[in-house]
């Protein structure tokens, strides 16, 4: 039987701690032979179609194929489906709402990267772009290393204020809003940027010494949140080296794979250094990988199907 897991069902099933565990296990797994593939095609009008294949993790007896359409002015901005298939037979196990899966896997994976690269004493967080992905980054950070203060900036001031109030109340920390990105990040230890921007929002001179930036917007050609001077002068960690050049932050800055300090998987496995000293700027700039869709889809499927074989639990 194919399960249909829409947004409301997924929100009832997914737990941030379980999803963080699944993503951490995926990052630290030995990389498989199958490379990540992203196929991006423009649609007439404001939309962009994207397919991500194949979602594979060693130990998970399933794979995913994700088909999205992105419409920046819509709410949610992503419309699509994640197909979860049995790895042995190809049988369709579940259809999952892509917007929910993408927000959860992107935001929580970003929280892992932020926790790994920010200074141990980092306390103040600035958020640029108060959307669904930033929501999940904050929820992930609340579980990993809660901030002590929060500043929010968004094109919609009302949305920024609502985001700040909501997360300030949940975390019990002081909050503020800012009218522009440079003001928002002034003095911040951690900066989360999650926007649709196609022109740089932040430059090297905007950041405090030792700041960490997690930038989620540069996931296809033409999108850019960080100026080249910031990227060039920072220690940059990505989720996939080739894709970071083809469609991500390195390519947007005119840089090659040699500029990256490594991948987040390398850092979490102890195979590459993340932060080397307290005054350097670090950047985590993922493009989003198909296996991350599988990590969330499999977690939801196991939660929805109590008859699933526990022998296939890759976290065991």
Secondary structure per residue as TSV (DSSP state, phi and psi in degrees):
chain	resnum	aa	ss	phi	psi
A	1	X	-	360.0	132.2
A	2	X	-	-85.6	125.4
A	3	X	E	-83.9	140.0
A	4	X	E	-107.7	110.5
A	5	X	E	-113.1	94.8
A	6	X	-	-83.4	-176.5
A	7	X	H	-58.2	-48.4
A	8	X	H	-64.6	-39.0
A	9	X	H	-66.5	-41.5
A	10	X	H	-64.5	-41.2
A	11	X	H	-64.3	-28.7
A	12	X	H	-76.5	-26.7
A	13	X	H	-91.4	-36.8
A	14	X	-	-81.2	139.6
A	15	X	-	-125.0	127.0
A	16	X	H	-54.4	-41.5
A	17	X	H	-63.5	-44.3
A	18	X	H	-65.0	-38.7
A	19	X	H	-68.6	-39.7
A	20	X	H	-61.1	-41.3
A	21	X	H	-62.4	-42.8
A	22	X	H	-64.9	-42.0
A	23	X	H	-68.7	-40.7
A	24	X	H	-62.0	-41.8
A	25	X	H	-62.6	-38.7
A	26	X	H	-66.6	-42.3
A	27	X	H	-64.7	-36.4
A	28	X	H	-89.2	-7.4
A	29	X	S	-66.6	151.6
A	30	X	-	-65.2	127.9
A	31	X	-	-57.3	137.5
A	32	X	-	-81.7	176.1
A	33	X	S	-76.3	-28.7
A	34	X	S	-77.3	123.4
A	35	X	-	-82.5	154.6
A	36	X	-	-71.1	137.6
A	37	X	E	-125.1	131.3
A	38	X	E	-124.0	123.0
A	39	X	E	-112.5	117.6
A	40	X	E	-118.7	131.8
A	41	X	E	-139.9	132.9
A	42	X	E	-71.3	147.9
A	43	X	-	-106.6	156.7
A	44	X	S	-59.3	131.3
A	45	X	S	93.3	-149.4
A	46	X	S	-87.3	-4.0
A	47	X	-	-88.9	159.3
A	48	X	E	-135.4	130.6
A	49	X	E	-98.3	138.3
A	50	X	E	-138.5	138.3
A	51	X	E	-123.2	135.3
A	52	X	E	-119.9	121.9
A	53	X	E	-146.5	159.3
A	54	X	E	-90.5	145.5
A	55	X	E	-83.6	107.7
A	56	X	-	-134.7	138.9
A	57	X	-	-137.3	131.4
A	58	X	T	-57.1	126.1
A	59	X	T	100.2	-12.0
A	60	X	-	-101.3	121.4
A	61	X	S	-83.8	44.0
A	62	X	E	-153.1	166.2
A	63	X	E	-142.2	161.5
A	64	X	E	-121.4	151.7
A	65	X	E	-129.4	124.0
A	66	X	E	-114.4	132.9
A	67	X	E	-124.2	118.4
A	68	X	E	-119.2	154.9
A	69	X	E	-127.4	133.2
A	70	X	E	-107.6	127.8
A	71	X	-	-130.6	95.7
A	72	X	T	-53.7	-31.0
A	73	X	T	-84.8	-8.3
A	74	X	S	-87.2	163.6
A	75	X	S	-133.7	107.8
A	76	X	S	-75.5	159.9
A	77	X	S	-76.8	-22.9
A	78	X	E	-100.0	136.1
A	79	X	E	-132.3	121.9
A	80	X	E	171.7	-169.9
A	81	X	E	-137.4	139.4
A	82	X	E	-100.6	123.2
A	83	X	E	-97.0	122.1
A	84	X	E	-104.9	119.0
A	85	X	E	-117.2	147.5
A	86	X	E	-65.4	131.0
A	87	X	T	-70.1	-30.6
A	88	X	T	-81.3	-38.5
A	89	X	T	-113.9	-16.0
A	90	X	-	81.3	0.2
A	91	X	-	-58.0	141.4
A	92	X	E	-80.4	110.3
A	93	X	E	-82.8	-39.4
A	94	X	E	-159.7	152.8
A	95	X	E	-115.5	126.8
A	96	X	E	-124.1	144.0
A	97	X	E	-62.2	120.2
A	98	X	H	-67.4	-38.2
A	99	X	H	-60.0	-42.1
A	100	X	H	-70.4	-47.0
A	101	X	H	-59.0	-44.9
A	102	X	H	-65.9	-44.4
A	103	X	H	-61.7	-43.4
A	104	X	H	-68.9	-47.1
A	105	X	H	-71.1	-36.2
A	106	X	H	-69.9	-47.8
A	107	X	H	-66.3	-44.1
A	108	X	H	-73.7	-35.7
A	109	X	H	-63.3	-38.0
A	110	X	H	-64.1	-36.7
A	111	X	H	-63.5	-39.6
A	112	X	H	-61.3	-45.6
A	113	X	H	-64.1	-40.0
A	114	X	H	-63.8	-45.6
A	115	X	H	-63.8	-33.6
A	116	X	H	-75.6	-28.9
A	117	X	H	-109.1	-23.6
A	118	X	S	-69.1	155.0
A	119	X	-	-57.4	147.6
A	120	X	T	-57.3	-29.9
A	121	X	T	-96.3	9.3
A	122	X	-	-61.0	131.1
A	123	X	-	-131.2	-31.3
A	124	X	E	-103.4	135.9
A	125	X	E	-121.5	136.3
A	126	X	E	-116.4	134.2
A	127	X	E	-114.7	126.7
A	128	X	E	-112.6	109.5
A	129	X	S	100.9	95.1
A	130	X	-	-92.9	59.6
A	131	X	S	-108.6	-163.7
A	132	X	H	-64.7	-38.3
A	133	X	H	-68.1	-42.2
A	134	X	H	-62.9	-35.2
A	135	X	H	-53.8	-47.6
A	136	X	H	-74.7	-30.5
A	137	X	H	-60.1	-46.0
A	138	X	H	-64.5	-39.4
A	139	X	H	-64.2	-39.3
A	140	X	H	-66.8	-43.5
A	141	X	H	-63.3	-33.8
A	142	X	H	-59.3	-32.1
A	143	X	H	-85.0	-25.5
A	144	X	H	-100.2	-49.9
A	145	X	S	-158.9	87.3
A	146	X	-	-58.9	137.6
A	147	X	-	-72.6	161.2
A	148	X	S	-100.0	-15.2
A	149	X	E	-159.7	153.1
A	150	X	E	-139.1	131.7
A	151	X	E	-121.8	138.5
A	152	X	E	-128.2	138.2
A	153	X	E	-132.1	134.9
A	154	X	-	-150.0	156.0
A	155	X	S	-59.4	-28.7
A	156	X	S	-101.9	104.5
A	157	X	H	-57.8	-34.4
A	158	X	H	-65.8	-39.4
A	159	X	H	-67.6	-38.0
A	160	X	H	-61.5	-43.7
A	161	X	H	-65.4	-41.0
A	162	X	H	-65.9	-40.9
A	163	X	H	-61.6	-47.7
A	164	X	H	-61.7	-44.2
A	165	X	H	-63.8	-43.6
A	166	X	H	-63.3	-49.4
A	167	X	H	-78.6	-31.0
A	168	X	H	-62.0	-41.1
A	169	X	H	-67.1	-41.1
A	170	X	H	-67.4	-36.2
A	171	X	H	-91.9	-17.7
A	172	X	T	68.7	41.0
A	173	X	-	-127.2	157.4
A	174	X	E	-70.1	148.5
A	175	X	E	-133.9	162.6
A	176	X	E	-152.6	162.8
A	177	X	E	-118.6	157.1
A	178	X	-	-132.7	151.2
A	179	X	S	-82.4	-20.3
A	180	X	S	-148.3	159.3
A	181	X	H	-59.8	-43.5
A	182	X	H	-60.7	-39.6
A	183	X	H	-67.9	-40.7
A	184	X	H	-61.4	-38.5
A	185	X	H	-90.0	-3.2
A	186	X	T	-60.4	115.8
A	187	X	T	80.7	-0.8
A	188	X	-	-74.0	141.7
A	189	X	S	-80.2	-35.0
A	190	X	E	-130.5	134.1
A	191	X	E	-124.2	127.7
A	192	X	E	-112.2	120.3
A	193	X	E	-117.5	118.9
A	194	X	-	-139.6	84.2
A	195	X	-	-135.7	178.0
A	196	X	-	-101.6	16.9
A	197	X	-	-61.9	141.3
A	198	X	S	-113.3	13.0
A	199	X	S	-142.1	148.3
A	200	X	-	-58.9	137.2
A	201	X	-	-100.6	-25.8
A	202	X	B	-132.2	141.5
A	203	X	-	-116.4	166.3
A	204	X	G	-56.1	-41.0
A	205	X	G	-69.8	-9.6
A	206	X	G	-78.6	-19.7
A	207	X	S	-98.2	148.4
A	208	X	-	-74.2	151.5
A	209	X	T	-56.0	134.2
A	210	X	T	82.1	7.7
A	211	X	-	-71.4	154.0
A	212	X	E	-114.3	139.8
A	213	X	E	-123.0	127.3
A	214	X	E	-109.0	117.4
A	215	X	E	-116.8	120.2
A	216	X	-	-105.9	-5.1
A	217	X	-	-86.3	-23.0
A	218	X	-	-84.7	72.9
A	219	X	S	-116.5	7.6
A	220	X	S	-158.5	156.8
A	221	X	T	-55.7	138.9
A	222	X	T	96.7	-19.4
A	223	X	-	-90.4	136.9
A	224	X	-	-155.2	124.6
A	225	X	-	-110.9	-27.7
A	226	X	B	-112.5	131.4
A	227	X	-	-67.1	154.7
A	228	X	H	-59.4	-35.5
A	229	X	H	-65.1	-31.6
A	230	X	H	-70.7	-44.6
A	231	X	H	-65.7	-44.2
A	232	X	H	-62.6	-34.9
A	233	X	T	-94.9	7.5
A	234	X	S	-113.6	158.8
A	235	X	E	-83.4	115.1
A	236	X	E	-107.3	128.9
A	237	X	E	-119.3	137.9
A	238	X	E	-126.5	-180.0
A	239	X	S	-99.5	-22.6
A	240	X	-	-149.6	123.5
A	241	X	H	-64.6	-48.1
A	242	X	H	-64.3	-44.0
A	243	X	H	-68.9	-30.5
A	244	X	H	-64.6	-28.5
A	245	X	H	-83.8	-42.8
A	246	X	H	-70.4	-43.3
A	247	X	T	-132.8	-1.2
A	248	X	S	-116.1	-153.5
A	249	X	H	-66.5	-34.4
A	250	X	H	-67.8	-47.7
A	251	X	H	-62.2	-38.8
A	252	X	H	-63.4	-28.0
A	253	X	T	-95.5	3.5
A	254	X	T	73.7	27.8
A	255	X	-	-111.2	159.4
A	256	X	-	-104.4	-177.7
A	257	X	G	-62.1	-24.6
A	258	X	G	-64.8	-18.3
A	259	X	G	-79.9	-20.4
A	260	X	E	-77.1	140.8
A	261	X	E	-75.3	-14.1
A	262	X	E	142.3	-170.6
A	263	X	E	-100.2	164.0
A	264	X	H	-63.5	-35.0
A	265	X	H	-58.6	-44.0
A	266	X	H	-58.1	-43.9
A	267	X	H	-65.9	-46.5
A	268	X	H	-69.2	-26.8
A	269	X	T	-84.1	-3.0
A	270	X	T	77.5	19.2
A	271	X	S	-96.5	-9.1
A	272	X	S	-148.7	143.8
A	273	X	-	-73.7	145.1
A	274	X	S	-92.7	-92.3
A	275	X	-	-87.0	133.5
A	276	X	-	-98.7	-40.3
A	277	X	S	-143.5	166.2
A	278	X	T	-73.3	-18.5
A	279	X	T	-99.9	-4.4
A	280	X	S	-79.5	154.5
A	281	X	-	-90.0	130.2
A	282	X	E	-112.6	148.9
A	283	X	E	-132.8	130.6
A	284	X	E	-113.0	118.7
A	285	X	-	-133.8	86.5
A	286	X	-	-82.9	160.1
A	287	X	-	-103.0	-18.5
A	288	X	-	92.7	124.7
A	289	X	-	-117.2	151.0
A	290	X	H	-58.2	-35.5
A	291	X	H	-63.6	-26.3
A	292	X	H	-67.7	-34.3
A	293	X	H	-61.4	-40.8
A	294	X	H	-65.0	-42.1
A	295	X	H	-56.0	-43.9
A	296	X	H	-74.8	-41.7
A	297	X	H	-64.9	-41.4
A	298	X	H	-68.8	-38.6
A	299	X	H	-61.0	-44.7
A	300	X	H	-67.0	-41.4
A	301	X	H	-63.5	-43.2
A	302	X	H	-63.5	-38.7
A	303	X	H	-69.2	-31.8
A	304	X	H	-84.1	-21.3
A	305	X	-	-119.1	89.8
A	306	X	T	-64.2	-12.9
A	307	X	T	-87.5	0.4
A	308	X	S	-60.5	145.1
A	309	X	-	-71.2	117.5
A	310	X	G	-64.3	-16.9
A	311	X	G	-65.3	-18.3
A	312	X	G	-95.6	13.9
A	313	X	-	-80.0	106.3
A	314	X	T	-74.6	-6.1
A	315	X	T	-90.1	-8.4
A	316	X	-	-69.0	360.0
